[in-house]
Amino acid sequence: MPNEPYIVLLVAIPMATAVLSTLVRGWLSAQRALTVVGLAASSVLSIVWLVTLEPGALMVSQAGDWPAPFGITLVFDRLSGLMLAAAGFVALAVYLFGIASSEQEQGRGWFHPLYALLMMGVNFSFLTGDLFNLFVAFEIMLMASYAMMGLGGDKRQLSQAYKYVMINLVGSTFFVLGAALIYGMTGTLNYADLAVRVLESTTPGGAPLPTGFTAVATMLLFVFAIKAALFPLWFWLPDTYHTCSISVAAVFAGLLTKVGVYALVRLAPMVLAAPNIREAGPIMTILPLAAGLTMLLGGLAALAMRETRRILAMLLISHIGYMAFGLAVMTPAALSGSVFYMIQHMVVMAALFLACGLIEHRLRSSDLAETGGLATRAPWLAALFFIAMFSLVGLPPLSGFFGKFILLREGFRLSGRGYWLLSALGLATGFLTLLALGKVWIRTFWGPAPERAIADRIAPAADRFAALPMHLALALLVAASIGMGLGAEAVQRYTSAATADLNHPRGYVTAVLGPGAWPGEPTVDRAPAILGPPVALTVDASPTETR
C-alpha cells in the first residue's frame, strides 16, 4: 500500500496540469498531451489504490503532520476511492471525445487548464475530511465551471451561465455560513471529530448537541441539495446544460451533481442525520419528499421536452432522485444501492450526452423535429445509444438495473415505514425514462430523414471519419457500463464495504483521529509532539457495531 502522503497527488496532479497547460497556451498539441497525461495519471492512481486497499483499511494523510482535527486531513477509503476512480475514468473519456471536436479550441486555449482545475476540485471534494476544505474544493470546482460555461461567448450561453453563477453563489454563501455556525457550536469541522461529538451527545454524562445544531444541519442539506439538483432546487440545471458545448455538458452531467450527492452520503448518516437525531430533526422528512418528487417530476418533464439535450438534462435530474432514495431510507443496503447507482450513473449520463453530441455532429441538430434516419446511416452510434439508453432505464444485465434493484427492494422491505411509495415512484420513473428515451430513439434513429436537403443536414464523409475518436470515447463509457453490469456482484461488494461504516463510523474515526478517539475505548495521547509520519490503520468496521 502506498504511503499516505502520496494521496495529495490526486489533487496535485490536476493542479500541475492546469498550471503547465496555461504556460503553453496557444500550443494546442502540447495542451492536449499534458491534459491527457494528467487525467490518465490521476485516474490510474485512484484505481490502483482502490484495488490494493485492504479490507477495513483507510489511507489517511495529515498535511504537515498536524494531527486531526487541527490540520488538513485527506482520506482515501473505499467510498472516496470508488468516486475518484469513476470520476477520473469519465473525465478522461469525455476529454478524449473533445479532442476530436472543435470545442476545445474555444476560449483561445483556456478549455484545457479549466478542465484540469475542474478535476482538481472534484478530486479534492472526494478526498477532504473536513467541511471547510469541502467548501474550498467546491469553490475550485465551481470557479472552473463558471468559466467553462462561458467559453463559447454566445449571448444565450452567457445568459444561462449568469443564472448558474448566481444560484451557486447563493449556495456557497449558505455553505460558508453553515460551516461557521457548526464550528461555533462544536469547535471543529473535521468529519470524524463531528461524528464523535454527535455520538457523545447520547452517552451518559455527554454534552448534548448545541441548540440549533439540527437547524444548521438542515441548512447544509439545502446547500448540498442545490449542488445535487434535488427538487425543488433543480431550476438552474436544464437550460444550463442545453446551452454549453457538449463536452462541458457531458462532464458536468457525469460529475458535478454527484459531488453534492457524495457530500450527503458521506455526512448525512454520521453527522447531519446521525441515528440519535434522525427522529427529532426535519432532515428525514425532507429527504423522502425530495427523492420522490425529484424522480417523478423530472421524468414527467423529460416527456414534455422536444430536444434531446433537454430530455437528457431532465432525466439527469430525475435519476438523482434514486440516489436521494437511498439516503432517505439510510439502511446499509440502501446506501450501498445509492453508491452503486451513483457511479454507474456518472458513466451512463456522460455516455448519453456524448451520443447526443454525435447526433448533433451528424445532423447539425438535436431537435427531434429535425432529426431522423440515423439507424442506417450511423449504425454504431445507434447501437451505443441503445445500450446506454437501456442502462439508464434499468434493463438487466446492464449496470443501471442492479443499483436500482437494491433500492427498490429496500423500499418494499421497509414498506411499514411508508418507503413502499418511494419504490413505486422509482418503478414509475423507470417507465417514464423508457418513454422519454424511446421517443428520442424512434424519432432520431428510426424516423425518416429530415426534409431539409441531405447536403445541408448530414455531415460530410471527412467529418464522419474525424468523428472516429469520438465514437471510441463513447464506446469506452458504454463498455464500462456493460462491465459494471456483468460484474455487478463484485461492484456491489465494493459499494457495501464502502458504506458499511457510514452509520457506524468507528473505523473511520479511529483511522482519522487515532486509537482511543472512539467513545468508550482507552484514550491515548494524540499530541503533535509524539506524532510520526501518517500510517495506514486497519480497523474493525463491522456493520453490527452499535452506537
C-alpha positions in Angstrom: 0.0 0.0 0.0 1.4 3.5 -0.9 2.4 5.8 1.9 -0.4 8.1 2.8 1.3 11.5 1.9 1.0 10.5 -1.7 -2.8 10.8 -1.6 -2.3 14.5 -2.2 -1.1 13.6 -5.8 -4.8 13.2 -6.7 -5.1 16.9 -6.1 -1.6 18.0 -7.1 -1.6 16.3 -10.5 -4.6 18.1 -11.9 -3.4 21.4 -10.4 0.1 21.0 -12.0 -1.7 20.0 -15.3 -3.7 23.3 -15.1 -0.6 25.4 -14.5 1.5 23.7 -17.2 -1.4 23.9 -19.7 -1.7 27.6 -19.0 2.0 28.1 -19.6 1.8 26.5 -23.1 -1.5 28.1 -24.0 -1.6 28.6 -27.8 0.3 25.3 -28.4 -2.7 23.1 -28.8 -1.0 19.8 -29.2 1.1 20.3 -26.0 -2.0 21.3 -24.0 -3.8 18.2 -25.2 -0.9 15.9 -24.4 -0.4 17.4 -20.9 -4.1 17.2 -20.1 -4.4 13.6 -21.3 -1.3 12.5 -19.3 -2.6 14.3 -16.2 -6.1 12.9 -16.3 -4.7 9.4 -17.1 -2.2 9.5 -14.2 -4.7 10.6 -11.6 -7.3 8.0 -12.9 -4.7 5.2 -12.8 -3.5 6.1 -9.3 -7.1 6.1 -7.9 -7.9 2.8 -9.5 -4.6 1.1 -8.3 -5.1 2.4 -4.7 -8.7 1.3 -4.7 -7.9 -2.2 -5.9 -5.0 -2.6 -3.5 -6.8 -1.1 -0.4 -7.1 -3.9 2.2 -10.5 -4.6 3.7 -11.2 -2.3 6.6 -8.2 -0.1 5.8 -8.2 3.7 5.2 -5.4 5.8 3.8 -5.1 9.0 5.8 -2.8 11.9 5.2 -2.4 14.8 7.7 -0.9 17.8 6.0 2.3 19.0 7.7 1.9 16.2 10.3 -0.6 18.3 12.1 -3.0 15.9 13.8 -6.7 15.8 13.1 -8.8 17.7 13.8 -6.3 20.6 13.8 -4.8 20.1 10.3 -5.9 19.4 6.8 -7.0 15.7 6.6 -7.3 13.8 3.3 -8.9 10.3 3.5 -8.9 7.7 0.8 -11.3 4.9 1.7 -13.5 2.7 -0.5 -16.2 5.3 -0.8 -13.9 8.1 -1.9 -11.9 5.7 -3.9 -14.9 4.5 -5.9 -15.9 8.1 -6.6 -12.4 9.1 -7.7 -12.0 6.1 -10.0 -15.3 6.6 -11.7 -14.8 10.4 -12.0 -11.3 10.0 -13.4 -12.4 7.5 -16.0 -15.4 9.6 -17.1 -13.3 12.8 -17.3 -10.7 11.1 -19.4 -13.2 9.6 -21.8 -15.1 12.9 -22.2 -11.8 14.8 -22.8 -10.8 12.2 -25.5 -14.1 12.9 -27.1 -13.5 16.6 -27.1 -10.1 16.2 -28.7 -11.8 15.2 -32.0 -14.1 18.1 -31.9 -13.5 21.8 -32.3 -15.0 22.7 -28.9 -11.6 22.5 -27.2 -10.4 25.4 -29.4 -13.0 27.7 -27.9 -11.7 30.3 -25.4 -8.3 30.6 -27.1 -6.8 27.6 -25.2 -8.4 28.1 -21.8 -10.5 25.0 -22.0 -7.6 22.7 -21.1 -6.4 24.3 -17.8 -10.0 24.9 -16.8 -10.8 21.2 -17.4 -7.9 20.3 -15.2 -8.9 22.7 -12.5 -12.4 21.3 -12.5 -11.0 17.8 -11.9 -8.8 19.2 -9.1 -11.9 20.5 -7.3 -13.8 17.2 -7.9 -10.9 15.1 -6.6 -10.4 17.4 -3.6 -14.1 17.2 -2.8 -14.0 13.4 -2.6 -10.8 13.3 -0.6 -11.2 16.0 2.0 -12.0 15.1 5.6 -13.4 18.4 6.9 -16.2 20.8 6.0 -14.0 23.9 5.4 -11.9 22.2 2.8 -15.0 20.7 1.2 -16.1 24.3 0.8 -12.7 25.2 -0.8 -12.9 22.2 -3.1 -16.5 23.2 -4.2 -15.3 26.7 -5.0 -12.3 25.5 -7.1 -14.7 23.2 -9.0 -17.3 25.9 -9.4 -15.0 28.7 -10.5 -13.7 26.4 -13.2 -17.2 25.5 -14.2 -18.3 29.2 -14.3 -15.5 29.9 -16.8 -16.2 26.8 -18.9 -19.9 27.7 -19.2 -18.9 31.0 -20.9 -16.2 29.7 -23.2 -18.3 29.9 -26.4 -19.2 33.6 -25.8 -22.7 33.1 -27.2 -25.3 35.5 -25.8 -27.7 32.8 -24.8 -24.9 30.8 -23.3 -23.7 33.7 -21.2 -27.3 34.4 -20.1 -27.6 30.9 -18.7 -24.1 31.0 -17.2 -25.2 34.1 -15.3 -28.1 32.2 -13.7 -25.8 29.2 -12.9 -23.3 31.5 -11.2 -25.9 33.3 -9.2 -27.6 30.2 -7.8 -24.3 28.7 -6.9 -23.1 31.9 -5.2 -26.2 31.6 -3.0 -25.4 28.0 -2.2 -21.8 28.9 -1.4 -22.9 31.7 0.9 -25.1 29.4 2.9 -22.3 26.8 2.9 -19.7 29.0 4.5 -22.3 30.4 6.9 -23.3 26.8 7.9 -19.7 25.7 8.3 -19.0 28.8 10.5 -22.1 28.0 12.7 -21.1 24.4 13.0 -17.6 25.4 14.1 -19.0 27.9 16.6 -21.2 25.2 18.1 -18.8 22.3 18.2 -15.3 23.8 17.9 -14.5 21.5 14.9 -15.2 21.0 11.2 -13.5 17.6 10.9 -15.9 14.9 9.8 -14.6 12.3 12.2 -14.5 14.7 15.1 -18.0 15.9 14.4 -19.2 12.2 14.4 -17.7 11.8 17.8 -19.4 14.9 19.1 -22.7 13.7 17.8 -22.2 10.3 19.3 -21.1 11.6 22.7 -24.3 13.6 23.0 -26.1 10.3 23.5 -23.8 8.8 26.1 -24.5 9.2 29.9 -22.8 12.4 31.0 -22.0 13.5 27.5 -22.6 17.1 26.4 -25.9 17.5 24.4 -25.8 18.8 20.9 -25.9 22.6 20.9 -29.3 24.3 20.4 -29.7 24.9 16.7 -27.4 22.1 15.5 -30.3 20.4 13.7 -31.3 23.7 12.0 -27.7 24.2 10.8 -27.6 20.6 9.6 -30.8 21.3 7.6 -29.1 24.4 6.1 -26.2 22.3 4.9 -28.8 19.8 3.4 -30.2 22.8 1.5 -26.6 23.6 0.2 -25.9 20.1 -1.0 -29.4 19.7 -2.5 -28.6 22.8 -4.7 -25.3 21.1 -5.8 -27.1 17.8 -6.5 -30.1 19.4 -8.2 -32.8 17.9 -5.9 -36.3 19.1 -6.1 -37.2 22.0 -5.8 -33.7 23.3 -6.3 -33.1 22.0 -9.7 -34.3 25.0 -11.7 -30.7 26.1 -12.7 -29.8 22.9 -14.5 -31.9 22.2 -17.6 -31.1 25.4 -19.6 -27.5 25.4 -18.3 -26.8 22.0 -19.9 -28.7 23.0 -23.1 -26.5 25.9 -24.0 -22.9 24.9 -23.2 -20.7 22.8 -25.5 -21.4 19.0 -25.5 -18.0 18.1 -23.8 -18.7 20.6 -21.0 -22.3 19.3 -20.7 -21.1 15.7 -20.6 -18.5 16.2 -17.8 -21.0 18.4 -15.8 -23.7 15.7 -16.2 -21.3 12.9 -15.2 -19.6 14.6 -12.2 -20.9 17.9 -10.8 -24.2 16.8 -9.4 -22.6 13.7 -7.9 -20.3 15.8 -5.8 -23.4 17.2 -3.9 -24.8 13.7 -3.6 -21.5 12.3 -2.3 -21.3 15.1 0.4 -24.8 13.9 1.6 -23.8 10.3 1.5 -20.7 11.0 3.5 -22.1 13.4 6.0 -25.8 12.6 6.5 -25.5 9.2 8.2 -22.8 10.1 10.7 -23.3 13.8 11.3 -26.2 15.7 9.7 -28.8 13.0 10.3 -27.0 10.6 12.7 -29.1 7.9 14.3 -29.7 9.8 17.5 -31.1 12.9 15.8 -33.0 11.4 12.9 -36.3 11.2 14.6 -36.2 14.7 16.1 -34.9 16.5 13.0 -36.7 17.5 9.8 -34.0 16.0 7.5 -35.5 12.6 7.4 -38.8 14.2 6.5 -37.3 16.4 3.8 -35.2 13.6 2.1 -38.0 11.2 1.2 -40.2 14.1 -0.2 -37.3 15.4 -2.2 -36.3 12.0 -3.5 -39.9 11.1 -4.6 -40.7 14.4 -6.2 -37.3 14.6 -8.0 -37.9 11.2 -9.6 -41.5 11.7 -10.6 -41.4 15.4 -11.7 -38.1 15.1 -13.5 -39.4 12.1 -15.5 -42.6 13.9 -16.4 -40.7 17.0 -17.5 -38.5 14.8 -19.7 -41.6 13.6 -21.6 -42.6 17.2 -22.3 -39.3 18.1 -24.0 -38.7 18.1 -27.7 -34.9 18.3 -27.8 -32.5 15.5 -26.9 -30.3 17.7 -24.7 -33.2 19.0 -22.7 -34.6 15.4 -22.3 -31.3 14.2 -21.0 -31.0 17.1 -18.6 -34.4 16.4 -17.1 -33.6 12.7 -16.9 -30.3 13.6 -15.2 -32.4 15.4 -12.5 -34.9 12.6 -12.3 -32.3 9.9 -11.6 -30.6 12.0 -8.9 -33.8 11.1 -7.0 -32.8 7.4 -6.9 -29.6 8.4 -5.1 -31.6 10.5 -2.6 -33.9 7.5 -2.2 -31.1 5.5 -0.6 -30.3 8.5 1.7 -33.9 8.7 2.7 -34.0 5.0 3.7 -30.5 5.2 5.1 -30.0 1.4 5.8 -26.6 -0.1 4.9 -28.1 -1.8 1.9 -29.9 1.3 0.7 -26.7 3.4 1.0 -24.8 0.7 -0.9 -27.5 0.9 -3.6 -27.2 4.7 -3.8 -23.4 4.5 -4.3 -23.7 1.7 -6.9 -26.3 3.7 -8.8 -24.2 6.9 -8.5 -21.1 5.5 -10.0 -22.9 3.8 -12.9 -25.0 7.0 -13.4 -21.8 9.0 -13.8 -20.7 6.7 -16.7 -24.1 6.4 -18.4 -25.2 10.0 -18.3 -21.8 11.1 -19.7 -22.2 8.5 -22.5 -25.7 9.7 -23.4 -24.6 13.3 -23.6 -21.7 12.2 -25.9 -24.1 10.3 -28.0 -26.2 13.5 -28.2 -23.0 15.3 -29.4 -22.5 12.7 -32.2 -26.2 13.2 -33.2 -25.6 16.9 -33.4 -22.3 16.3 -35.3 -24.1 14.1 -37.9 -27.4 16.1 -38.2 -26.4 19.6 -37.0 -29.3 19.5 -34.6 -30.7 17.5 -31.7 -34.3 18.9 -32.1 -36.5 15.8 -32.6 -38.4 17.7 -35.3 -35.2 18.0 -37.3 -33.6 14.6 -36.8 -34.1 11.1 -38.3 -32.7 8.3 -40.4 -29.6 7.6 -38.3 -30.2 3.9 -37.7 -29.0 3.1 -41.2 -26.5 6.0 -41.6 -24.8 5.6 -38.3 -25.4 2.0 -37.0 -22.5 2.1 -34.5 -23.9 5.3 -32.9 -27.4 3.7 -32.9 -26.0 0.6 -31.1 -24.1 2.6 -28.5 -27.1 4.9 -27.8 -29.4 1.9 -27.5 -27.2 0.2 -24.8 -26.7 3.4 -22.8 -30.5 4.1 -23.1 -31.5 0.8 -21.6 -28.8 1.0 -18.9 -30.4 4.3 -17.7 -33.8 2.6 -17.9 -32.5 -0.2 -15.8 -32.8 -3.3 -18.1 -30.8 -6.3 -16.8 -28.0 -7.2 -17.1 -26.9 -3.6 -17.7 -25.4 -1.5 -14.9 -28.5 0.6 -14.2 -30.5 -2.4 -13.1 -28.6 -3.5 -10.1 -28.4 -0.3 -8.0 -32.0 0.4 -8.8 -33.0 -3.2 -7.8 -31.2 -2.8 -4.4 -33.0 0.5 -3.7 -36.5 -0.8 -4.7 -36.1 -3.9 -2.7 -35.2 -1.9 0.4 -38.1 0.3 -0.1 -40.6 -2.6 -0.3 -38.9 -4.4 2.5 -39.5 -1.4 4.8 -43.0 -0.8 3.5 -44.2 -0.5 7.1 -42.4 2.9 7.3 -44.0 4.1 4.1 -41.0 3.6 1.9 -43.0 1.4 -0.5 -44.2 4.7 -2.0 -40.6 5.6 -3.0 -40.2 2.2 -4.6 -43.4 2.7 -6.5 -42.3 6.1 -7.7 -38.9 4.5 -8.6 -40.7 2.0 -10.8 -42.8 4.7 -12.4 -39.7 6.8 -13.1 -38.1 3.9 -14.9 -41.2 3.7 -17.1 -41.1 7.4 -17.8 -37.4 7.2 -18.7 -38.2 4.4 -21.2 -40.9 6.6 -22.8 -38.7 9.7 -22.9 -35.7 8.0 -24.4 -37.9 5.8 -26.6 -39.2 9.0 -28.2 -35.6 10.1 -28.9 -34.8 6.6 -30.3 -37.8 6.4 -32.6 -37.5 9.9 -34.0 -33.7 10.2 -34.3 -32.8 6.7 -35.4 -36.0 5.1 -36.8 -37.7 8.2 -38.0 -37.4 9.4 -41.7 -34.6 11.6 -42.7 -35.3 15.3 -42.2 -37.0 17.1 -45.1 -34.2 19.6 -45.5 -31.6 18.8 -48.2 -29.3 16.0 -47.2 -26.3 18.1 -48.1 -27.3 20.6 -45.6 -28.2 18.1 -42.9 -25.7 15.3 -43.0 -22.0 15.7 -42.1 -19.6 15.1 -45.0 -17.6 12.0 -45.1 -14.4 13.7 -43.9 -16.2 14.9 -40.8 -17.6 11.4 -40.2 -14.0 10.0 -40.4 -12.8 12.6 -38.0 -15.5 11.6 -35.5 -14.0 8.1 -35.1 -12.2 9.1 -31.9 -15.5 10.5 -30.6 -17.1 7.1 -31.2 -14.3 5.4 -29.4 -14.6 7.6 -26.4 -18.4 6.9 -26.3 -17.6 3.2 -26.7 -15.3 3.3 -23.7 -18.1 4.6 -21.5 -20.7 2.1 -22.8 -18.2 -0.7 -22.3 -17.7 0.4 -18.7 -21.5 0.3 -18.2 -21.7 -3.2 -19.6 -18.7 -4.3 -17.5 -20.3 -2.9 -14.3 -23.5 -4.8 -15.2 -21.7 -8.1 -15.9 -19.5 -7.7 -12.8 -22.3 -6.4 -10.6 -21.6 -8.8 -7.8 -18.0 -7.5 -7.4 -19.1 -3.9 -7.7 -21.8 -4.5 -5.1 -19.3 -6.0 -2.7 -17.2 -2.8 -3.1 -20.1 -0.5 -2.5 -21.3 -2.5 0.5 -17.8 -2.3 2.0 -17.7 1.4 1.2 -20.9 2.2 3.0 -20.6 -0.4 5.8 -19.5 2.1 8.5 -21.3 5.3 7.5 -24.0 4.6 10.1 -21.3 3.1 12.5 -18.2 5.2 11.8 -15.9 3.7 14.4 -13.4 2.6 11.7 -13.3 6.0 10.0 -13.0 7.9 13.3 -10.2 5.6 14.6 -8.3 5.9 11.3 -8.5 9.7 11.2 -8.2 10.7 14.9 -6.2 7.7 16.1 -6.7 4.9 18.6 -8.8 5.9 21.6 -10.8 8.5 19.8 -13.9 6.4 19.7 -16.0 6.9 22.8 -15.6 4.0 25.3 -12.1 3.0 24.1 -9.0 3.5 26.2 -7.7 7.0 25.4 -4.2 7.7 24.1 -2.1 10.8 23.9 -2.5 12.3 20.4 -0.4 15.4 21.0 1.6 16.7 18.0 4.9 16.2 19.8 4.7 12.4 19.5 3.4 12.2 16.0 5.4 10.4 13.4 4.5 10.1 9.7 0.9 9.1 9.0 0.3 5.4 8.9 -2.4 3.2 7.5 -4.7 1.9 10.1 -6.7 -1.3 9.7 -9.7 -1.3 12.0 -12.7 -3.3 12.7 -15.6 -1.7 10.8 -18.2 -4.3 11.4 -21.7 -3.1 10.4 -23.0 -4.8 13.6 -21.3 -2.4 15.8 -23.9 -0.4 17.8 -23.7 3.1 18.8 
